[in-house]
């Protein structure tokens, strides 16, 4: 996805690149600690961070679509933006489902 942002010179691509890189650094650090056998108390925050990433993407996408469709602004890579928006919304739904299933499992254990 990051390649597409740079290849098609999307408006606001720097926000996506920054968030995506930050989330992956945290996520892979979490996986690294788990491989070492360490218990990571902040596991649910990794999922929440990913959800924040996709919510931010949705807000930026909606603002951009509003500016283009209503205000008549120009946007480089609008087609790519729309595809990314749809893909990110599917990922958002999946991460929300993961978070909710983890919370339901913890409630059953209690």
N, C-alpha and C positions, 0 to 999 in steps of 0.2 A: 504494500500500500504506500509506503514511504517513497518507493521508486516512482509510482504514478503521480504523487504530489509534485515531485521534482521534474519528472519528464513532461508533464502537461502544464506546468507552471500555474498551479491553482492559486487563486487568491486565498490568503490566510493559511497557506500550507505550512508556514513556520509554526503555527499553533499546534497543528496535528503532529508534526515532526517532534516538537518539544515534548508534548504530552506522551506520544507513543514511545519515545526513547526513555523518558522518565519512568513510565509504567513498566517497561520491559527490564530496566535496571533493577527496580524493586522486585519484580516477579522472579527474575533469574537469581537474585540474591536469596530470595526465599527458598527456591528450589535447591540452591547450593547448600544452604543450612540444613535442609531436610535430608539431602544426600549424606551429609555428615552425621545424621542421626539426631540432630538437635530438635527439640520441641520449640516451635515458633508460636509465641502467644499472639502475634499480630497477623495471623493467617487471614482472618476475615477482612482486615484492612486492605490487603492486597486486592481482594475482590471489589471492595468499595472504591478503591483507587481506580480500578478499571471501569467501574460504573460511572465515576465522575468524569473520566476521560470521554466516554461515549456520550454522556449528557452535555459536556462542553462542546463536543463535535456537533451534536444536534442543535444546540443554541447557535453556534457559528453558522451552521448550514441554513437554519431558518432565517437568520439575519441576512445572510448573503442572498438567499432566494427572494426575500422581501425586497431588498435593495435592487435586485435585477428585475424582478417581475413587476413591482409596483413603482419604484422610483426611477426605473430606466437606467440604472448603473450598469457598467460593463464589468464582466467577470471572466478572467482567463480560466479555461478549463471547466466550464459550466456542466458539460456532459459528464465529465469525470467526477465532479462534485456530487451530482445527482446519484451516480452509481455508488460512490463512497458513502453517501448519506444512507441509502437503502441497506448497504452492507453493514454499516455501523449500527443501524437500528436492530438488525437481527442479532448482532453481537451483544448489544445492550440487553435485549430480551433474554438471551441465554445467560448472561452474567447475573441478571436479576433473579432468574430461576435458580441458579446455583446458590446464590446468597439465601434465598427463601428456603430452599431444600435443606441447607445446612442449619438454618435456624429452627426449622421444624424437627429435624433430627435431634438437636440439642434439647428441645422442649420435651420430646418423648423420653429421653434419657433421664430427665429430672422427674 
